[in-house]
Amino acid sequence: MKRSMMIALAAAALLAGGGTYAYMEYSRGTARADEMPVAQQLSAAELLQAFQNDEQAATKTYVGATEQVVQVSGSIRSMEPVGADKTNVVLETGDQLAAVVCEFDNKDLPIDWRSGAQVNVKGICTGLLMDVVLVRCVAAQ
């Protein structure tokens, strides 16, 4: 009787531990750019130029096989609200038809940023659409 009771208790402990681990992984969410190391650091103009020169090589370098953080510096061209909780910060590149678009949660967007300000942004590069896009962005020092 004692042996079967110990087996039942051990099985219940393993089940509870596994369930707790599964719940923690399910509710973890995605990492923000400030929680990950910076893989590349360059200006917005350099990032756009890399994609315009060789999109396949730039995708390999800046997007990578797994998510990686790119730190970009530049001047704010515009700030555009996207829905109720996000804002796109568009960085100047010297190309009127293309830019680097950095998507911020409003809670992560510095309140003193304005058009024309020089900024540093950390974000996860998703590649080139018409613009180079960075998501889950945060301000960098």
The first five atom37 places (N, CA, C, CB, O) and aatype in JSON, in Angstrom:
{
  "aatype": [12, 11, 1, 15, 12, 12, 9, 0, 10, 0, 0, 0, 0, 10, 10, 0, 7, 7, 7, 16, 18, 0, 18, 12, 6, 18, 15, 1, 7, 16, 0, 1, 0, 3, 6, 12, 14, 19, 0, 5, 5, 10, 15, 0, 0, 6, 10, 10, 5, 0, 13, 5, 2, 3, 6, 5, 0, 0, 16, 11, 16, 18, 19, 7, 0, 16, 6, 5, 19, 19, 5, 19, 15, 7, 15, 9, 1, 15, 12, 6, 14, 19, 7, 0, 3, 11, 16, 2, 19, 19, 10, 6, 16, 7, 3, 5, 10, 0, 0, 19, 19, 4, 6, 13, 3, 2, 11, 3, 10, 14, 9, 3, 17, 1, 15, 7, 0, 5, 19, 2, 19, 11, 7, 9, 4, 16, 7, 10, 10, 12, 3, 19, 19, 10, 19, 1, 4, 19, 0, 0, 5],
  "atom_mask": [
    [1, 1, 1, 1, 1],
    [1, 1, 1, 1, 1],
    [1, 1, 1, 1, 1],
    [1, 1, 1, 1, 1],
    [1, 1, 1, 1, 1],
    [1, 1, 1, 1, 1],
    [1, 1, 1, 1, 1],
    [1, 1, 1, 1, 1],
    [1, 1, 1, 1, 1],
    [1, 1, 1, 1, 1],
    [1, 1, 1, 1, 1],
    [1, 1, 1, 1, 1],
    [1, 1, 1, 1, 1],
    [1, 1, 1, 1, 1],
    [1, 1, 1, 1, 1],
    [1, 1, 1, 1, 1],
    [1, 1, 1, 0, 1],
    [1, 1, 1, 0, 1],
    [1, 1, 1, 0, 1],
    [1, 1, 1, 1, 1],
    [1, 1, 1, 1, 1],
    [1, 1, 1, 1, 1],
    [1, 1, 1, 1, 1],
    [1, 1, 1, 1, 1],
    [1, 1, 1, 1, 1],
    [1, 1, 1, 1, 1],
    [1, 1, 1, 1, 1],
    [1, 1, 1, 1, 1],
    [1, 1, 1, 0, 1],
    [1, 1, 1, 1, 1],
    [1, 1, 1, 1, 1],
    [1, 1, 1, 1, 1],
    [1, 1, 1, 1, 1],
    [1, 1, 1, 1, 1],
    [1, 1, 1, 1, 1],
    [1, 1, 1, 1, 1],
    [1, 1, 1, 1, 1],
    [1, 1, 1, 1, 1],
    [1, 1, 1, 1, 1],
    [1, 1, 1, 1, 1],
    [1, 1, 1, 1, 1],
    [1, 1, 1, 1, 1],
    [1, 1, 1, 1, 1],
    [1, 1, 1, 1, 1],
    [1, 1, 1, 1, 1],
    [1, 1, 1, 1, 1],
    [1, 1, 1, 1, 1],
    [1, 1, 1, 1, 1],
    [1, 1, 1, 1, 1],
    [1, 1, 1, 1, 1],
    [1, 1, 1, 1, 1],
    [1, 1, 1, 1, 1],
    [1, 1, 1, 1, 1],
    [1, 1, 1, 1, 1],
    [1, 1, 1, 1, 1],
    [1, 1, 1, 1, 1],
    [1, 1, 1, 1, 1],
    [1, 1, 1, 1, 1],
    [1, 1, 1, 1, 1],
    [1, 1, 1, 1, 1],
    [1, 1, 1, 1, 1],
    [1, 1, 1, 1, 1],
    [1, 1, 1, 1, 1],
    [1, 1, 1, 0, 1],
    [1, 1, 1, 1, 1],
    [1, 1, 1, 1, 1],
    [1, 1, 1, 1, 1],
    [1, 1, 1, 1, 1],
    [1, 1, 1, 1, 1],
    [1, 1, 1, 1, 1],
    [1, 1, 1, 1, 1],
    [1, 1, 1, 1, 1],
    [1, 1, 1, 1, 1],
    [1, 1, 1, 0, 1],
    [1, 1, 1, 1, 1],
    [1, 1, 1, 1, 1],
    [1, 1, 1, 1, 1],
    [1, 1, 1, 1, 1],
    [1, 1, 1, 1, 1],
    [1, 1, 1, 1, 1],
    [1, 1, 1, 1, 1],
    [1, 1, 1, 1, 1],
    [1, 1, 1, 0, 1],
    [1, 1, 1, 1, 1],
    [1, 1, 1, 1, 1],
    [1, 1, 1, 1, 1],
    [1, 1, 1, 1, 1],
    [1, 1, 1, 1, 1],
    [1, 1, 1, 1, 1],
    [1, 1, 1, 1, 1],
    [1, 1, 1, 1, 1],
    [1, 1, 1, 1, 1],
    [1, 1, 1, 1, 1],
    [1, 1, 1, 0, 1],
    [1, 1, 1, 1, 1],
    [1, 1, 1, 1, 1],
    [1, 1, 1, 1, 1],
    [1, 1, 1, 1, 1],
    [1, 1, 1, 1, 1],
    [1, 1, 1, 1, 1],
    [1, 1, 1, 1, 1],
    [1, 1, 1, 1, 1],
    [1, 1, 1, 1, 1],
    [1, 1, 1, 1, 1],
    [1, 1, 1, 1, 1],
    [1, 1, 1, 1, 1],
    [1, 1, 1, 1, 1],
    [1, 1, 1, 1, 1],
    [1, 1, 1, 1, 1],
    [1, 1, 1, 1, 1],
    [1, 1, 1, 1, 1],
    [1, 1, 1, 1, 1],
    [1, 1, 1, 1, 1],
    [1, 1, 1, 1, 1],
    [1, 1, 1, 1, 1],
    [1, 1, 1, 0, 1],
    [1, 1, 1, 1, 1],
    [1, 1, 1, 1, 1],
    [1, 1, 1, 1, 1],
    [1, 1, 1, 1, 1],
    [1, 1, 1, 1, 1],
    [1, 1, 1, 1, 1],
    [1, 1, 1, 0, 1],
    [1, 1, 1, 1, 1],
    [1, 1, 1, 1, 1],
    [1, 1, 1, 1, 1],
    [1, 1, 1, 0, 1],
    [1, 1, 1, 1, 1],
    [1, 1, 1, 1, 1],
    [1, 1, 1, 1, 1],
    [1, 1, 1, 1, 1],
    [1, 1, 1, 1, 1],
    [1, 1, 1, 1, 1],
    [1, 1, 1, 1, 1],
    [1, 1, 1, 1, 1],
    [1, 1, 1, 1, 1],
    [1, 1, 1, 1, 1],
    [1, 1, 1, 1, 1],
    [1, 1, 1, 1, 1],
    [1, 1, 1, 1, 1],
    [1, 1, 1, 1, 1]
  ],
  "atom_positions": [
    [[0.83, -1.19, 0.0], [0.0, 0.0, 0.0], [0.87, 1.25, 0.0], [-0.94, 0.0, 1.21], [0.58, 2.21, -0.72]],
    [[1.92, 1.26, 0.78], [2.75, 2.45, 0.86], [3.46, 2.7, -0.47], [3.77, 2.31, 1.99], [3.62, 3.85, -0.89]],
    [[3.88, 1.62, -1.11], [4.59, 1.8, -2.39], [3.67, 2.4, -3.44], [5.16, 0.46, -2.88], [4.09, 3.29, -4.18]],
    [[2.45, 1.95, -3.55], [1.5, 2.49, -4.53], [1.15, 3.94, -4.2], [0.23, 1.63, -4.58], [0.93, 4.74, -5.1]],
    [[1.09, 4.27, -2.93], [0.81, 5.65, -2.52], [1.97, 6.55, -2.93], [0.57, 5.73, -1.0], [1.75, 7.67, -3.41]],
    [[3.21, 6.08, -2.74], [4.38, 6.89, -3.12], [4.43, 7.08, -4.63], [5.68, 6.21, -2.62], [4.78, 8.17, -5.1]],
    [[4.1, 6.07, -5.39], [4.08, 6.18, -6.85], [3.02, 7.19, -7.27], [3.81, 4.8, -7.51], [3.26, 8.02, -8.15]],
    [[1.85, 7.14, -6.66], [0.77, 8.07, -6.98], [1.17, 9.51, -6.64], [-0.52, 7.69, -6.22], [0.9, 10.42, -7.41]],
    [[1.82, 9.71, -5.51], [2.26, 11.06, -5.12], [3.34, 11.57, -6.08], [2.8, 11.06, -3.66], [3.33, 12.75, -6.45]],
    [[4.27, 10.71, -6.47], [5.31, 11.11, -7.41], [4.71, 11.47, -8.77], [6.35, 9.98, -7.57], [5.12, 12.45, -9.39]],
    [[3.74, 10.7, -9.22], [3.08, 11.0, -10.49], [2.32, 12.32, -10.42], [2.12, 9.86, -10.87], [2.36, 13.11, -11.37]],
    [[1.64, 12.57, -9.3], [0.91, 13.83, -9.13], [1.88, 15.02, -9.11], [0.08, 13.8, -7.84], [1.57, 16.06, -9.68]],
    [[3.04, 14.87, -8.47], [4.03, 15.95, -8.41], [4.58, 16.24, -9.8], [5.17, 15.58, -7.45], [4.74, 17.4, -10.19]],
    [[4.88, 15.17, -10.56], [5.37, 15.36, -11.93], [4.32, 16.03, -12.81], [5.78, 14.03, -12.53], [4.65, 16.9, -13.61]],
    [[3.09, 15.63, -12.68], [2.01, 16.22, -13.47], [1.82, 17.69, -13.12], [0.71, 15.45, -13.24], [1.66, 18.53, -14.01]],
    [[1.84, 18.01, -11.84], [1.69, 19.4, -11.41], [2.87, 20.25, -11.9], [1.56, 19.49, -9.88], [2.67, 21.37, -12.36]],
    [[4.08, 19.73, -11.8], [5.26, 20.46, -12.27], [5.23, 20.68, -13.76], [0.0, 0.0, 0.0], [5.54, 21.77, -14.24]],
    [[4.85, 19.66, -14.5], [4.75, 19.79, -15.96], [3.67, 20.77, -16.37], [0.0, 0.0, 0.0], [3.85, 21.55, -17.31]],
    [[2.55, 20.74, -15.67], [1.47, 21.68, -15.97], [1.88, 23.12, -15.67], [0.0, 0.0, 0.0], [1.54, 24.03, -16.43]],
    [[2.6, 23.32, -14.58], [3.08, 24.66, -14.23], [4.04, 25.16, -15.29], [3.76, 24.66, -12.85], [3.94, 26.31, -15.71]],
    [[4.97, 24.33, -15.71], [5.94, 24.71, -16.75], [5.22, 25.05, -18.05], [6.96, 23.57, -16.98], [5.53, 26.06, -18.69]],
    [[4.26, 24.22, -18.46], [3.53, 24.46, -19.7], [2.78, 25.8, -19.64], [2.54, 23.31, -19.99], [2.78, 26.55, -20.61]],
    [[2.14, 26.09, -18.51], [1.42, 27.35, -18.35], [2.37, 28.54, -18.41], [0.64, 27.36, -17.03], [2.04, 29.55, -19.03]],
    [[3.53, 28.44, -17.79], [4.5, 29.54, -17.8], [5.0, 29.8, -19.22], [5.69, 29.23, -16.87], [5.15, 30.95, -19.62]],
    [[5.26, 28.76, -19.98], [5.7, 28.92, -21.37], [4.59, 29.51, -22.23], [6.16, 27.58, -21.95], [4.85, 30.36, -23.08]],
    [[3.36, 29.07, -22.01], [2.23, 29.57, -22.78], [1.99, 31.05, -22.54], [0.97, 28.78, -22.44], [1.66, 31.78, -23.48]],
    [[2.16, 31.52, -21.32], [1.85, 32.9, -20.98], [3.08, 33.81, -20.98], [1.21, 32.96, -19.62], [2.98, 34.97, -20.56]],
    [[4.22, 33.34, -21.45], [5.47, 34.09, -21.4], [5.43, 35.34, -22.26], [6.61, 33.23, -21.84], [5.92, 36.38, -21.82]],
    [[4.87, 35.3, -23.46], [4.87, 36.46, -24.36], [6.17, 36.54, -25.14], [0.0, 0.0, 0.0], [7.0, 35.64, -25.08]],
    [[6.32, 37.63, -25.88], [7.5, 37.8, -26.72], [8.49, 38.75, -26.05], [7.11, 38.32, -28.11], [8.1, 39.65, -25.32]],
    [[9.75, 38.53, -26.32], [10.8, 39.37, -25.74], [10.81, 40.73, -26.42], [12.18, 38.69, -25.87], [10.62, 40.83, -27.63]],
    [[11.05, 41.77, -25.64], [11.21, 43.11, -26.19], [12.66, 43.27, -26.64], [10.81, 44.21, -25.14], [13.54, 42.52, -26.24]],
    [[12.88, 44.27, -27.48], [14.22, 44.49, -28.03], [15.23, 44.82, -26.94], [14.19, 45.61, -29.06], [16.42, 44.51, -27.09]],
    [[14.81, 45.44, -25.85], [15.77, 45.79, -24.79], [16.13, 44.58, -23.92], [15.21, 46.9, -23.92], [17.0, 44.69, -23.06]],
    [[15.47, 43.46, -24.13], [15.76, 42.25, -23.37], [16.7, 41.3, -24.13], [14.47, 41.52, -23.03], [17.02, 40.22, -23.65]],
    [[17.12, 41.73, -25.32], [17.96, 40.89, -26.19], [19.24, 41.64, -26.54], [17.19, 40.47, -27.47], [19.24, 42.87, -26.54]],
    [[20.32, 40.92, -26.84], [21.57, 41.6, -27.22], [21.47, 42.22, -28.61], [22.75, 40.61, -27.17], [20.75, 41.71, -29.47]],
    [[22.19, 43.31, -28.83], [22.22, 43.97, -30.13], [23.17, 43.21, -31.06], [22.68, 45.46, -29.98], [24.34, 43.0, -30.73]],
    [[22.65, 42.78, -32.22], [23.46, 42.02, -33.18], [24.16, 42.95, -34.17], [22.57, 41.02, -33.93], [25.28, 42.66, -34.59]],
    [[23.51, 44.05, -34.55], [24.05, 44.98, -35.53], [23.73, 46.4, -35.08], [23.47, 44.7, -36.95], [22.71, 46.64, -34.43]],
    [[24.61, 47.35, -35.42], [24.41, 48.75, -35.06], [24.82, 49.6, -36.26], [25.23, 49.13, -33.78], [25.96, 49.53, -36.72]],
    [[23.88, 50.43, -36.78], [24.15, 51.25, -37.94], [23.13, 52.37, -38.07], [24.16, 50.4, -39.21], [22.18, 52.45, -37.29]],
    [[23.32, 53.24, -39.05], [22.37, 54.34, -39.26], [21.19, 53.84, -40.1], [23.07, 55.55, -39.96], [21.27, 52.8, -40.75]],
    [[20.1, 54.6, -40.05], [18.92, 54.25, -40.84], [19.24, 54.24, -42.33], [17.76, 55.22, -40.55], [18.79, 53.36, -43.06]],
    [[20.03, 55.22, -42.78], [20.4, 55.29, -44.2], [21.23, 54.07, -44.6], [21.2, 56.58, -44.49], [21.03, 53.52, -45.69]],
    [[22.15, 53.62, -43.74], [22.96, 52.45, -44.05], [22.12, 51.18, -44.12], [24.07, 52.28, -43.0], [22.34, 50.32, -44.97]],
    [[21.14, 51.07, -43.22], [20.27, 49.89, -43.22], [19.44, 49.84, -44.5], [19.35, 49.9, -41.98], [19.36, 48.79, -45.14]],
    [[18.83, 50.94, -44.87], [18.06, 50.97, -46.11], [18.95, 50.67, -47.31], [17.37, 52.34, -46.29], [18.57, 49.89, -48.19]],
    [[20.11, 51.27, -47.36], [21.04, 51.07, -48.49], [21.44, 49.6, -48.61], [22.3, 51.93, -48.31], [21.55, 49.08, -49.72]],
    [[21.65, 48.94, -47.49], [22.0, 47.51, -47.51], [20.89, 46.7, -48.17], [22.27, 46.99, -46.09], [21.17, 45.8, -48.97]],
    [[19.64, 47.0, -47.84], [18.52, 46.27, -48.45], [18.35, 46.62, -49.92], [17.23, 46.56, -47.69], [18.02, 45.75, -50.72]],
    [[18.57, 47.88, -50.28], [18.43, 48.28, -51.68], [19.55, 47.69, -52.55], [18.44, 49.81, -51.79], [19.31, 47.36, -53.71]],
    [[20.74, 47.55, -52.0], [21.87, 47.0, -52.77], [21.74, 45.5, -52.99], [23.16, 47.29, -52.06], [21.97, 45.02, -54.1]],
    [[21.38, 44.74, -51.94], [21.29, 43.29, -52.03], [20.33, 42.81, -50.94], [22.69, 42.61, -51.89], [20.74, 42.53, -49.82]],
    [[19.05, 42.71, -51.31], [18.02, 42.38, -50.33], [18.25, 41.01, -49.69], [16.66, 42.42, -50.98], [18.02, 40.84, -48.5]],
    [[18.69, 40.04, -50.47], [18.9, 38.7, -49.93], [20.01, 38.69, -48.88], [19.23, 37.71, -51.07], [19.86, 38.08, -47.82]],
    [[21.12, 39.35, -49.17], [22.24, 39.4, -48.21], [21.85, 40.2, -46.97], [23.49, 40.03, -48.87], [22.19, 39.82, -45.85]],
    [[21.13, 41.31, -47.17], [20.7, 42.13, -46.03], [19.72, 41.37, -45.15], [20.06, 43.44, -46.52], [19.77, 41.47, -43.92]],
    [[18.83, 40.61, -45.76], [17.89, 39.8, -44.99], [18.65, 38.79, -44.15], [16.88, 39.07, -45.92], [18.33, 38.59, -42.98]],
    [[19.64, 38.16, -44.74], [20.45, 37.18, -43.99], [21.18, 37.85, -42.82], [21.48, 36.5, -44.93], [21.26, 37.28, -41.73]],
    [[21.7, 39.07, -43.05], [22.47, 39.76, -42.02], [21.61, 40.38, -40.93], [23.3, 40.83, -42.66], [21.91, 40.22, -39.75]],
    [[20.54, 41.08, -41.31], [19.79, 41.88, -40.34], [18.51, 41.21, -39.83], [19.43, 43.18, -40.96], [18.06, 41.51, -38.73]],
    [[17.94, 40.31, -40.61], [16.76, 39.57, -40.14], [17.23, 38.26, -39.52], [15.76, 39.29, -41.32], [16.81, 37.92, -38.41]],
    [[18.09, 37.54, -40.21], [18.66, 36.31, -39.68], [17.67, 35.16, -39.66], [0.0, 0.0, 0.0], [16.52, 35.3, -40.05]],
    [[18.16, 34.02, -39.19], [17.33, 32.83, -39.07], [16.47, 32.86, -37.82], [18.2, 31.57, -39.07], [15.39, 32.27, -37.78]],
    [[16.95, 33.56, -36.79], [16.18, 33.75, -35.57], [16.1, 35.25, -35.3], [16.82, 32.98, -34.36], [16.89, 36.02, -35.84]],
    [[15.16, 35.65, -34.47], [15.01, 37.07, -34.16], [16.3, 37.64, -33.6], [13.86, 37.29, -33.17], [16.94, 37.04, -32.74]],
    [[16.68, 38.81, -34.11], [17.86, 39.49, -33.59], [17.58, 40.99, -33.56], [19.12, 39.17, -34.44], [16.78, 41.51, -34.34]],
    [[18.24, 41.67, -32.65], [18.02, 43.1, -32.46], [19.02, 43.9, -33.3], [18.14, 43.48, -30.98], [20.21, 43.6, -33.32]],
    [[18.49, 44.92, -33.97], [19.29, 45.86, -34.73], [19.12, 47.22, -34.06], [18.87, 45.9, -36.26], [18.0, 47.63, -33.76]],
    [[20.22, 47.92, -33.84], [20.16, 49.27, -33.28], [20.41, 50.26, -34.41], [21.19, 49.46, -32.11], [21.44, 50.2, -35.08]],
    [[19.46, 51.17, -34.6], [19.5, 52.11, -35.71], [19.48, 53.53, -35.17], [18.33, 51.87, -36.68], [18.75, 53.83, -34.23]],
    [[20.29, 54.39, -35.78], [20.29, 55.81, -35.41], [19.8, 56.62, -36.6], [21.7, 56.29, -34.95], [20.02, 56.25, -37.75]],
    [[19.14, 57.74, -36.3], [18.67, 58.59, -37.38], [17.8, 59.71, -36.86], [0.0, 0.0, 0.0], [17.58, 59.86, -35.66]],
    [[17.32, 60.49, -37.8], [16.46, 61.63, -37.52], [15.02, 61.23, -37.77], [16.85, 62.86, -38.38], [14.72, 60.55, -38.75]],
    [[14.12, 61.65, -36.9], [12.71, 61.3, -37.06], [12.11, 62.13, -38.19], [11.92, 61.53, -35.73], [12.11, 63.36, -38.15]],
    [[11.59, 61.44, -39.2], [10.87, 62.08, -40.31], [9.44, 62.38, -39.89], [10.9, 61.2, -41.58], [8.93, 63.47, -40.11]],
    [[8.8, 61.38, -39.28], [7.42, 61.55, -38.83], [7.09, 60.5, -37.78], [6.42, 61.45, -40.03], [7.81, 59.51, -37.6]],
    [[5.98, 60.74, -37.09], [5.46, 59.78, -36.1], [3.98, 59.58, -36.43], [5.66, 60.29, -34.61], [3.22, 60.54, -36.49]],
    [[3.59, 58.33, -36.65], [2.25, 58.03, -37.13], [1.56, 57.03, -36.21], [2.31, 57.49, -38.56], [2.03, 55.9, -36.09]],
    [[0.45, 57.42, -35.56], [-0.29, 56.47, -34.73], [-0.84, 55.31, -35.57], [-1.44, 57.18, -34.0], [-1.29, 55.5, -36.7]],
    [[-0.78, 54.12, -34.99], [-1.31, 52.93, -35.64], [-2.26, 52.29, -34.63], [-0.16, 51.93, -36.1], [-1.81, 51.6, -33.71]],
    [[-3.52, 52.5, -34.79], [-4.48, 51.98, -33.83], [-4.37, 52.74, -32.51], [0.0, 0.0, 0.0], [-3.85, 53.85, -32.46]],
    [[-4.88, 52.12, -31.45], [-4.94, 52.79, -30.15], [-3.67, 52.64, -29.33], [-6.09, 52.26, -29.37], [-3.43, 53.45, -28.43]],
    [[-2.85, 51.62, -29.61], [-1.74, 51.35, -28.7], [-0.36, 51.29, -29.35], [-1.98, 50.08, -28.01], [0.61, 50.93, -28.69]],
    [[-0.26, 51.63, -30.63], [1.05, 51.59, -31.31], [1.28, 52.88, -32.09], [1.13, 50.36, -32.26], [0.35, 53.56, -32.51]],
    [[2.58, 53.2, -32.28], [2.98, 54.34, -33.08], [4.17, 53.93, -33.93], [3.33, 55.57, -32.2], [5.1, 53.3, -33.44]],
    [[4.14, 54.3, -35.2], [5.28, 54.08, -36.09], [6.13, 55.34, -36.09], [4.82, 53.71, -37.53], [5.64, 56.43, -36.39]],
    [[7.41, 55.18, -35.77], [8.38, 56.26, -35.86], [9.14, 56.02, -37.15], [9.34, 56.32, -34.6], [9.81, 55.0, -37.31]],
    [[9.04, 56.98, -38.07], [9.66, 56.85, -39.39], [10.97, 57.63, -39.36], [8.72, 57.37, -40.52], [10.99, 58.83, -39.11]],
    [[12.09, 56.92, -39.63], [13.41, 57.54, -39.61], [13.83, 57.96, -41.02], [14.44, 56.57, -39.02], [13.61, 57.23, -41.99]],
    [[14.42, 59.12, -41.1], [14.92, 59.68, -42.36], [16.09, 58.85, -42.88], [15.35, 61.15, -42.17], [16.94, 58.4, -42.12]],
    [[16.1, 58.65, -44.21], [17.18, 57.89, -44.84], [17.84, 58.64, -45.98], [16.64, 56.57, -45.35], [18.83, 58.17, -46.54]],
    [[17.31, 59.8, -46.33], [17.81, 60.52, -47.49], [17.09, 60.12, -48.77], [0.0, 0.0, 0.0], [17.32, 60.73, -49.81]],
    [[16.24, 59.12, -48.71], [15.44, 58.65, -49.84], [13.99, 59.05, -49.56], [15.58, 57.09, -50.06], [13.4, 58.58, -48.59]],
    [[13.42, 59.9, -50.41], [12.05, 60.37, -50.19], [11.0, 59.26, -50.32], [11.72, 61.47, -51.16], [9.9, 59.38, -49.78]],
    [[11.35, 58.2, -51.02], [10.38, 57.12, -51.26], [10.51, 55.95, -50.29], [10.53, 56.62, -52.65], [9.67, 55.06, -50.3]],
    [[11.54, 55.95, -49.46], [11.74, 54.82, -48.54], [12.32, 55.33, -47.23], [12.67, 53.76, -49.17], [12.99, 56.36, -47.18]],
    [[12.05, 54.59, -46.17], [12.5, 54.98, -44.84], [12.7, 53.72, -44.01], [11.49, 55.95, -44.15], [12.53, 52.6, -44.49]],
    [[13.06, 53.92, -42.74], [13.08, 52.84, -41.77], [11.92, 53.12, -40.82], [14.47, 52.75, -41.0], [11.88, 54.16, -40.17]],
    [[10.98, 52.19, -40.75], [9.78, 52.34, -39.92], [9.96, 51.51, -38.66], [8.5, 51.91, -40.69], [10.18, 50.3, -38.73]],
    [[9.88, 52.18, -37.5], [10.07, 51.53, -36.2], [8.74, 51.51, -35.46], [11.17, 52.26, -35.36], [8.2, 52.57, -35.13]],
    [[8.22, 50.32, -35.2], [6.93, 50.18, -34.53], [7.13, 50.11, -33.02], [6.18, 48.93, -35.03], [7.81, 49.22, -32.51]],
    [[6.53, 51.06, -32.31], [6.61, 51.14, -30.85], [5.25, 50.89, -30.23], [7.14, 52.51, -30.42], [4.23, 51.32, -30.76]],
    [[5.22, 50.18, -29.09], [4.05, 50.23, -28.22], [4.07, 51.63, -27.61], [4.07, 49.09, -27.1], [5.14, 52.13, -27.26]],
    [[2.92, 52.26, -27.48], [2.89, 53.63, -26.96], [3.55, 53.75, -25.59], [1.46, 54.11, -26.87], [4.12, 54.79, -25.28]],
    [[3.48, 52.71, -24.78], [4.1, 52.76, -23.45], [5.63, 52.8, -23.52], [3.66, 51.55, -22.63], [6.28, 53.22, -22.56]],
    [[6.21, 52.36, -24.64], [7.66, 52.35, -24.81], [8.19, 53.56, -25.57], [8.08, 51.08, -25.53], [9.4, 53.73, -25.71]],
    [[7.3, 54.4, -26.06], [7.69, 55.56, -26.87], [8.02, 56.74, -25.95], [6.56, 55.94, -27.87], [7.17, 57.17, -25.17]],
    [[9.25, 57.28, -26.05], [9.59, 58.44, -25.21], [8.67, 59.63, -25.52], [11.06, 58.85, -25.43], [8.42, 59.93, -26.69]],
    [[8.19, 60.28, -24.49], [7.2, 61.36, -24.68], [7.81, 62.62, -25.3], [6.55, 61.71, -23.36], [7.08, 63.45, -25.83]],
    [[9.13, 62.77, -25.22], [9.76, 63.99, -25.74], [10.24, 63.85, -27.19], [10.91, 64.37, -24.87], [10.86, 64.79, -27.71]],
    [[9.98, 62.74, -27.86], [10.41, 62.58, -29.25], [9.5, 63.39, -30.17], [10.39, 61.08, -29.66], [8.28, 63.38, -30.01]],
    [[10.11, 64.09, -31.12], [9.4, 64.92, -32.1], [10.08, 64.78, -33.45], [9.37, 66.4, -31.65], [11.22, 64.31, -33.53]],
    [[9.41, 65.17, -34.51], [10.01, 65.19, -35.85], [11.27, 66.02, -35.84], [9.01, 65.74, -36.9], [11.31, 67.1, -35.24]],
    [[12.31, 65.52, -36.49], [13.59, 66.21, -36.56], [14.57, 65.81, -35.48], [0.0, 0.0, 0.0], [15.76, 66.11, -35.6]],
    [[14.12, 65.14, -34.43], [15.0, 64.74, -33.32], [15.91, 63.59, -33.76], [14.17, 64.32, -32.09], [15.49, 62.7, -34.5]],
    [[17.16, 63.63, -33.3], [18.11, 62.53, -33.52], [17.84, 61.47, -32.46], [19.6, 63.03, -33.47], [17.83, 61.78, -31.27]],
    [[17.63, 60.23, -32.87], [17.28, 59.16, -31.94], [18.07, 57.89, -32.24], [15.77, 58.88, -32.0], [18.61, 57.72, -33.33]],
    [[18.11, 57.02, -31.25], [18.65, 55.67, -31.39], [17.54, 54.71, -31.02], [19.94, 55.44, -30.49], [16.88, 54.88, -29.99]],
    [[17.33, 53.71, -31.85], [16.23, 52.76, -31.67], [16.77, 51.35, -31.74], [15.13, 52.98, -32.74], [17.59, 51.02, -32.6]],
    [[16.29, 50.5, -30.82], [16.55, 49.06, -30.89], [15.25, 48.4, -31.32], [17.06, 48.48, -29.51], [14.18, 48.69, -30.78]],
    [[15.34, 47.5, -32.3], [14.16, 46.8, -32.75], [14.54, 45.51, -33.46], [0.0, 0.0, 0.0], [15.71, 45.26, -33.73]],
    [[13.55, 44.71, -33.74], [13.75, 43.44, -34.42], [13.38, 43.65, -35.88], [12.89, 42.29, -33.77], [12.23, 43.96, -36.2]],
    [[14.35, 43.49, -36.76], [14.18, 43.75, -38.18], [13.38, 42.62, -38.82], [15.54, 43.92, -38.89], [13.7, 41.44, -38.66]],
    [[12.31, 43.0, -39.55], [11.5, 42.0, -40.24], [11.75, 42.03, -41.74], [10.03, 42.23, -39.96], [11.2, 41.2, -42.46]],
    [[12.57, 42.97, -42.23], [12.93, 43.01, -43.63], [12.41, 44.23, -44.35], [0.0, 0.0, 0.0], [11.97, 45.2, -43.74]],
    [[12.46, 44.16, -45.67], [12.07, 45.25, -46.55], [10.71, 44.97, -47.16], [13.12, 45.48, -47.64], [10.51, 43.94, -47.8]],
    [[9.79, 45.88, -46.95], [8.53, 45.86, -47.7], [8.7, 46.98, -48.72], [7.22, 46.07, -46.75], [9.36, 46.77, -49.74]],
    [[8.14, 48.14, -48.48], [8.54, 49.33, -49.24], [9.57, 50.09, -48.42], [7.31, 50.24, -49.59], [10.43, 50.78, -48.96]],
    [[9.47, 49.94, -47.12], [10.42, 50.5, -46.17], [11.04, 49.33, -45.4], [9.72, 51.53, -45.18], [10.52, 48.21, -45.44]],
    [[12.14, 49.58, -44.72], [12.69, 48.58, -43.8], [11.87, 48.69, -42.52], [14.24, 48.79, -43.53], [11.63, 49.8, -42.03]],
    [[11.44, 47.57, -41.98], [10.55, 47.58, -40.82], [11.24, 46.96, -39.61], [9.25, 46.82, -41.14], [11.82, 45.87, -39.69]],
    [[11.16, 47.68, -38.48], [11.61, 47.16, -37.18], [10.38, 47.08, -36.28], [12.74, 48.07, -36.55], [9.58, 48.02, -36.24]],
    [[10.23, 45.99, -35.55], [9.1, 45.8, -34.64], [9.59, 45.66, -33.2], [8.27, 44.57, -35.05], [10.77, 45.46, -32.94]],
    [[8.64, 45.78, -32.27], [8.91, 45.68, -30.82], [10.06, 46.59, -30.42], [9.23, 44.22, -30.43], [10.97, 46.19, -29.7]],
    [[10.01, 47.82, -30.9], [11.1, 48.78, -30.71], [11.08, 49.42, -29.33], [11.03, 49.84, -31.76], [10.04, 49.53, -28.69]],
    [[12.26, 49.84, -28.9], [12.46, 50.62, -27.68], [13.54, 51.66, -27.97], [12.85, 49.7, -26.46], [14.35, 51.49, -28.89]],
    [[13.55, 52.72, -27.18], [14.59, 53.74, -27.32], [15.9, 53.16, -26.81], [14.22, 55.04, -26.55], [15.93, 52.43, -25.81]],
    [[16.99, 53.49, -27.5], [18.33, 53.03, -27.1], [19.14, 54.24, -26.65], [19.05, 52.28, -28.27], [18.85, 55.37, -27.04]],
    [[20.14, 54.0, -25.84], [21.01, 55.1, -25.38], [22.06, 55.42, -26.38], [21.65, 54.77, -24.05], [22.88, 56.31, -26.15]]
  ]
}
